[in-house]
Amino acid sequence: EVQLVESGGGLVQAGGSLRLSCAVSGFTFDDYAIGWFRQAPGKEREGVLCMSSGDGSTYYAHFVKGRFTMSDDNAKNAVYLQMNSLTPEDTAIYYCAVARGSGCYQGLRPFDYWGQGTQVTVSS
């Protein structure tokens, strides 16, 4: 089974940066999508970024505005989320997730596997 473990969260001041990591194991799919999501207290979980291996589609949430970048390292079986210019509104638990089958579909598709999340807190 696919297992995802996030790390790299913490407390950062507004304007600062964090890089989140997602270690992936048990992933044997040829076609897939990998996404980062976040959930703030009392709010619904929302998509942040998505990249697809099959069709090359991507999704960027409007609040990213070029501040966040998603990347991967196949040799290390890891996915990263670089977050710059953080604001208190970015405070949330951040999750990485994998969907079987390619395509991001503007963030509206379901995802099959989820990590435990890592807390990001941005102070003002």
VEXKOL-58819 format. One record per residue (C-alpha): residue in one letter; y, z, x; residue number from 1. Coordinates in pm, 1 decimal. Last residue first. Example, Ala and Ser with C-alpha at 12.3 -4.5 7.8 and 13.67 -1.06 7.14 Angstrom:
<recs>
+----+----------+----------+----------+-----+
: aa :       py :       pz :       px :   i :
+----+----------+----------+----------+-----+
:  S :   -106.0 :    714.0 :   1367.0 :   2 :
:  A :   -450.0 :    780.0 :   1230.0 :   1 :
+----+----------+----------+----------+-----+
</recs>
This chain:
<recs>
+----+----------+----------+----------+-----+
: aa :       py :       pz :       px :   i :
+----+----------+----------+----------+-----+
:  S :   3796.7 :   1245.1 :    235.3 : 124 :
:  S :   3426.0 :   1305.0 :    281.7 : 123 :
:  V :   3150.7 :   1045.9 :    269.7 : 122 :
:  T :   2801.8 :   1174.7 :    194.5 : 121 :
:  V :   2498.2 :    953.5 :    247.1 : 120 :
:  Q :   2162.5 :   1098.5 :    147.6 : 119 :
:  T :   1844.0 :    912.8 :    236.7 : 118 :
:  G :   1596.6 :    774.5 :    -13.6 : 117 :
:  Q :   1227.5 :    829.1 :    -77.2 : 116 :
:  G :   1140.1 :    464.2 :    -30.4 : 115 :
:  W :   1063.0 :    222.7 :   -309.2 : 114 :
:  Y :    802.6 :    -39.8 :   -390.0 : 113 :
:  D :    786.8 :   -288.2 :   -677.3 : 112 :
:  F :   1140.9 :   -413.2 :   -729.0 : 111 :
:  P :   1261.8 :   -559.4 :  -1058.1 : 110 :
:  R :   1503.9 :   -854.7 :  -1060.5 : 109 :
:  L :   1869.8 :   -824.8 :  -1156.6 : 108 :
:  G :   2025.9 :   -816.6 :   -810.7 : 107 :
:  Q :   2180.1 :  -1161.4 :   -835.0 : 106 :
:  Y :   1837.9 :  -1316.7 :   -875.9 : 105 :
:  C :   1715.9 :  -1185.3 :   -537.8 : 104 :
:  G :   1428.1 :  -1427.7 :   -492.1 : 103 :
:  S :   1088.3 :  -1412.7 :   -329.7 : 102 :
:  G :    773.8 :  -1251.4 :   -459.9 : 101 :
:  R :    660.7 :   -893.7 :   -429.4 : 100 :
:  A :    968.6 :   -676.4 :   -433.7 :  99 :
:  V :   1053.2 :   -428.4 :   -161.7 :  98 :
:  A :   1292.4 :   -134.5 :   -178.4 :  97 :
:  C :   1534.4 :     55.8 :     39.4 :  96 :
:  Y :   1707.8 :    356.2 :   -105.2 :  95 :
:  Y :   2046.8 :    516.3 :    -54.5 :  94 :
:  I :   2134.4 :    848.1 :   -212.0 :  93 :
:  A :   2501.5 :    840.3 :   -291.7 :  92 :
:  T :   2852.7 :    878.3 :   -152.4 :  91 :
:  D :   3001.1 :    528.9 :   -126.8 :  90 :
:  E :   3287.8 :    627.7 :   -355.4 :  89 :
:  P :   3399.7 :    870.8 :    -84.6 :  88 :
:  T :   3485.5 :    566.9 :    130.1 :  87 :
:  L :   3302.8 :    402.8 :    419.3 :  86 :
:  S :   3477.9 :    149.0 :    637.4 :  85 :
:  N :   3146.9 :     35.9 :    785.2 :  84 :
:  M :   2788.2 :     46.0 :    663.5 :  83 :
:  Q :   2509.1 :   -114.3 :    863.5 :  82 :
:  L :   2192.1 :   -129.9 :    655.5 :  81 :
:  Y :   1876.8 :   -177.1 :    856.3 :  80 :
:  V :   1523.2 :   -298.8 :    800.4 :  79 :
:  A :   1233.1 :   -203.9 :   1023.4 :  78 :
:  N :    893.0 :   -339.2 :   1113.7 :  77 :
:  K :    974.9 :   -282.7 :   1481.6 :  76 :
:  A :    897.3 :   -636.4 :   1596.7 :  75 :
:  N :   1030.8 :   -773.6 :   1268.5 :  74 :
:  D :   1373.8 :   -624.5 :   1322.7 :  73 :
:  D :   1583.8 :   -660.5 :   1010.8 :  72 :
:  S :   1944.9 :   -691.6 :    901.9 :  71 :
:  M :   2173.6 :   -594.9 :    615.8 :  70 :
:  T :   2549.1 :   -579.1 :    659.2 :  69 :
:  F :   2796.2 :   -363.7 :    470.8 :  68 :
:  R :   3175.6 :   -378.7 :    478.0 :  67 :
:  G :   3211.7 :   -743.2 :    375.0 :  66 :
:  K :   3339.4 :   -656.9 :     29.8 :  65 :
:  V :   3040.7 :   -429.4 :    -42.3 :  64 :
:  F :   3190.1 :   -317.8 :   -373.5 :  63 :
:  H :   3109.4 :   -651.2 :   -538.1 :  62 :
:  A :   2738.9 :   -611.2 :   -473.1 :  61 :
:  Y :   2590.5 :   -873.1 :   -244.2 :  60 :
:  Y :   2280.7 :  -1071.5 :   -331.3 :  59 :
:  T :   2090.0 :  -1315.0 :   -119.5 :  58 :
:  S :   1866.9 :  -1617.6 :   -170.5 :  57 :
:  G :   1669.9 :  -1760.2 :    118.4 :  56 :
:  D :   1401.5 :  -1906.8 :   -106.4 :  55 :
:  G :   1105.8 :  -1723.2 :     38.7 :  54 :
:  S :   1217.1 :  -1433.3 :    256.5 :  53 :
:  S :   1474.4 :  -1287.4 :     18.9 :  52 :
:  M :   1763.8 :  -1062.5 :    110.0 :  51 :
:  C :   1926.0 :   -806.2 :   -117.9 :  50 :
:  L :   2230.7 :   -585.9 :    -85.2 :  49 :
:  V :   2382.6 :   -296.8 :   -280.0 :  48 :
:  G :   2191.7 :   -271.6 :   -606.8 :  47 :
:  E :   2272.4 :      7.7 :   -843.8 :  46 :
:  R :   2096.9 :    324.0 :   -955.2 :  45 :
:  E :   2261.2 :    467.6 :  -1262.1 :  44 :
:  K :   2512.9 :    745.8 :  -1233.1 :  43 :
:  G :   2510.6 :   1123.1 :  -1275.6 :  42 :
:  P :   2503.3 :   1186.4 :   -901.9 :  41 :
:  A :   2533.1 :    859.5 :   -707.4 :  40 :
:  Q :   2242.7 :    619.1 :   -677.2 :  39 :
:  R :   2212.7 :    352.3 :   -411.2 :  38 :
:  F :   2012.5 :     38.8 :   -354.4 :  37 :
:  W :   1913.4 :   -165.4 :    -51.5 :  36 :
:  G :   1695.2 :   -468.6 :   -102.6 :  35 :
:  I :   1400.2 :   -652.9 :     42.2 :  34 :
:  A :   1260.2 :   -961.5 :   -127.4 :  33 :
:  Y :    915.3 :  -1101.4 :    -80.7 :  32 :
:  D :    703.3 :  -1406.4 :    -12.5 :  31 :
:  D :    439.5 :  -1381.0 :    258.3 :  30 :
:  F :    335.2 :  -1029.9 :    165.9 :  29 :
:  T :    154.3 :   -803.5 :    411.6 :  28 :
:  F :    364.4 :   -487.3 :    410.4 :  27 :
:  G :    151.8 :   -178.9 :    478.2 :  26 :
:  S :    435.4 :    -19.7 :    668.6 :  25 :
:  V :    813.5 :    -46.6 :    656.4 :  24 :
:  A :   1063.8 :    176.3 :    832.4 :  23 :
:  C :   1404.9 :    164.0 :    666.1 :  22 :
:  S :   1705.8 :    245.8 :    878.4 :  21 :
:  L :   2058.9 :    335.1 :    777.0 :  20 :
:  R :   2352.0 :    269.4 :   1005.4 :  19 :
:  L :   2661.7 :    475.4 :    941.4 :  18 :
:  S :   3031.6 :    410.2 :    981.5 :  17 :
:  G :   3359.2 :    594.6 :    940.1 :  16 :
:  G :   3665.8 :    514.3 :    734.9 :  15 :
:  A :   3621.6 :    819.9 :    518.0 :  14 :
:  Q :   3447.3 :   1095.6 :    709.9 :  13 :
:  V :   3072.9 :   1100.0 :    760.7 :  12 :
:  L :   2792.6 :   1328.1 :    647.1 :  11 :
:  G :   2436.8 :   1208.5 :    680.4 :  10 :
:  G :   2199.3 :    921.1 :    632.9 :   9 :
:  G :   2004.3 :    763.9 :    915.7 :   8 :
:  S :   1658.8 :    751.6 :    763.1 :   7 :
:  E :   1464.4 :    562.2 :    499.7 :   6 :
:  V :   1085.4 :    549.8 :    477.9 :   5 :
:  L :    911.7 :    263.6 :    298.5 :   4 :
:  Q :    538.9 :    245.7 :    232.0 :   3 :
:  V :    357.8 :    -61.0 :    102.9 :   2 :
:  E :      0.0 :      0.0 :      0.0 :   1 :
+----+----------+----------+----------+-----+
</recs>
